[in-house]
């Protein structure tokens, strides 16, 4: 998959579409694993700050790896 669109040079629609394509639901959680990774949260929810242009895709990833939603305010576990 291509690199995430840069916030400064992309639209909300482009970033939302990237998240949808990057983390598609195939309705088979045993084969996919996204539900386990995101603790049952929709990827659009997890990456909302990226989609609306508040934080980069990488910042969200780093926050999520620490066990937090993209904003760092809410525990996912």
Order of alpha helices (4+ residues) and beta strands (2+ residues): alpha-alpha-alpha-alpha-alpha-alpha
